[in-house]
Amino acid sequence: MKGRFITVEGIEGAGKTTCMDSIKELLTKSNIGYVSTREPGGTLLAEKIRNLLLDVDEDPPVALTELLLIFAARAQHIQKVIIPALSDGLWVLCDRFTDATFAYQGGGRGMEDQLIAELEKITQQALRPDMTFYLDLSPELGLARAKKRGNLDRFEKEELEFFNNVRRAYLRLAEKNRDRYITIDAKNTEDRVAKEIKEILIDRFSLK
Ligand code: TMP
């Protein structure tokens, strides 16, 4: 069977980790080989770039530096991990991908969608996710959950307004990419979300 590229998106505290875990459990049960990875990150160099992006520092990146660092990490990740895995017939399960750039750098930071789309084209050529689970949650709830986890990174320290803009951008992306987007109500219990995700995957990809 051909490798599939599945991404998981949502604001902080939406439950991406639980979602990733339930997909991994299903793929293992269905005897499907997969690679589980994340962005920014997924390779040694890309993880170093991730730290640069998330660290709270006295010289924070301006919006364009942030955007270019994200695509630099992505180029490394795509060429070293994603493409080789898909070429081997493995599924790639990725915690965030370019939709996060449209949501955070586009919606949150106000960078032009057209610029992000240009970088997407240069970095990815035709590579796009086959399916994207978007866990939708109000930023009030999400941030409250994220705060309980401890130290906040540079993004988590943003104001509520930033996350409202991120969420609006995600909802626009879901509308625009109905063929691959699955919007999940992340207010529901973890068990219910996990069950919903598994049912959708089983149905869409005829898993056993
Ligand atoms: P997370 O992996 O814990 O969700 O943290 C990654 C952070 O990076 C999160 O706050 C969103 C942010 N991010 C962007 O701003 N743009 C991107 O393209 C990606 C992949 C992540």
Boltz pocket constraint, residues with backbone or C-beta under 6 A from the ligand:
constraints:
  - pocket:
      binder: B
      contacts: [[A, 10], [A, 12], [A, 38], [A, 39], [A, 40], [A, 70], [A, 95], [A, 96], [A, 97], [A, 98], [A, 99], [A, 100], [A, 101], [A, 102], [A, 104], [A, 105], [A, 155], [A, 156]]
      max_distance: 6.0
